[in-house]
Amino acid sequence: MTLARDGARSALNTLNRPFGKQRLQRRLREQGNHGCSLEIGAYETTRSGWITTDVTWRCKNYLDVTRTWPIDSNFISNIFSDNVIEHLSLYSNRFFFKEAFRTLKPGGSIRLITPDIGALVEKYRSGWTFSTDLVQQLSSEGYLIAHGVDLLRFAFQDDGHDAGYLWDCDSLFTELSAVGFCELKSYDLGQSDNPAFAETDSRIGTPIAEVMLAVEATKGQ
Ligand SMILES: C[S@@+](CC[C@H](N)C(=O)[O-])C[C@H]1O[C@@H](n2cnc3c(N)ncnc32)[C@H](O)[C@@H]1O
């Protein structure tokens, strides 16, 4: 059953790809010289004023961040990506950050949200246990939460995270700086100095918000 479902999903993704690529090109052309705000790995999310992209058929506009982006340099005003970088290898993330830097306008910003491994480990070591809310939320999503150690196991193993790279604030700052980003800053979910990110974060107020890292960086003028 799962194999059949995975096969159907993969076929839909493949079938959608050329149309999704065309739709992205059309949306980009519609922006003229004004540039735009771009979301990466948005799944089904749509937002007014944003072009949302993903590799899945669930999203209208196709963009695989691990391949050269079909977007002019210095075109995009803001880039947002929520819970995506922990699904990509370090090398794929480096490619993502380089393409983000290339396509952003000078002065443009990127905001990345990902599980904060530093915060998780600190909480685990200080005896933090799952709140009832968090256990309920994760259980309802099909995750097995039996012991405190699941806090770590969940982050490292579940939801495809085993294939991706896991982050703390220092590692993310260092990798973003390495491709040229400056003005690195971390925020709580829902906080930003950039009005473009005022309503982007979807996990505000959920039990996992406190173990999420939100980082912003700017392409200098
Ligand atoms: C955990 S989901 C997050 C979805 C949404 N941003 C959210 O916060 O709920 C990770 C998303 O990253 C997308 N993704 C994975 N690899 C990608 C890639 N190479 N390029 C773009 N998106 C990718 C997946 O298709 C998926 O929709």
The ligand as an ORCA input file, in Angstrom:
! r2SCAN-3c Opt
* xyz 0 1
  C       9.018     19.242      5.992
  S       8.439     19.855      4.466
  C       8.153     21.560      4.904
  C       7.001     22.132      4.158
  C       6.617     23.567      4.592
  N       7.669     24.512      4.275
  C       6.317     23.623      6.069
  O       6.954     24.408      6.784
  O       5.430     22.894      6.509
  C       9.902     19.946      3.463
  C       9.600     20.421      2.045
  O      10.842     20.571      1.338
  C      10.633     20.182      0.002
  N      11.909     19.860     -0.630
  C      12.672     18.760     -0.410
  N      13.741     18.781     -1.226
  C      13.658     19.918     -1.974
  C      14.459     20.492     -3.003
  N      15.559     19.864     -3.440
  N      14.077     21.671     -3.543
  C      12.957     22.296     -3.099
  N      12.150     21.791     -2.138
  C      12.493     20.616     -1.585
  C       9.710     18.983      0.133
  O       9.054     18.658     -1.066
  C       8.764     19.447      1.242
  O       7.620     20.085      0.753
*
